[in-house]
Amino acid sequence: QVQLVESGGGSVQAGGSLKLSCAASSYSSDCMAWVRRQVPGKEREGVASINADGTTTYAHAALDRFTISVDKAEKSLYLQMNGLTPEDTAMYYCAADPVMGCRGLAHVKGLHPSDFANWGPGTQVTVSS
């Protein structure tokens, strides 16, 4: 079992930036992704994904504002978030190896930790207007 631990969340004003990090205990994933849940009880949704060959996909809400990247030597996944809006306020989760595969993952809503081989505890992002 791979342990995933997110960091980098916090509170920023609208228009600001944050960079989330996800440290993995080991890295051999075919696909890693960021998933978020905007309010407790609301469905979790894909934000961005990156597969083993570096192909990235983004949810429409993240396109042109967020950038997902991976540093395999550091066993870390990142999410650079720019131009944040209050709608980006959410708990952000790092996840690896989805059962459904990487393609299209960023566009999926209703995701659950059981959809992935590994799932982190999350980091909170709060954007104020």
ABEGO torsion letter per residue (X at the ends): XBBBBBBGBEBBBBGBBBBBBBBBABBABABBBBBBBABBGBBBBBABBBBAAGBBBBBAAABGABBBBBBAAAGBBBBBBBGBBAAABBBBBBBBGBAAEABGAAABBGBBAAABABBBAEBBBBBBX
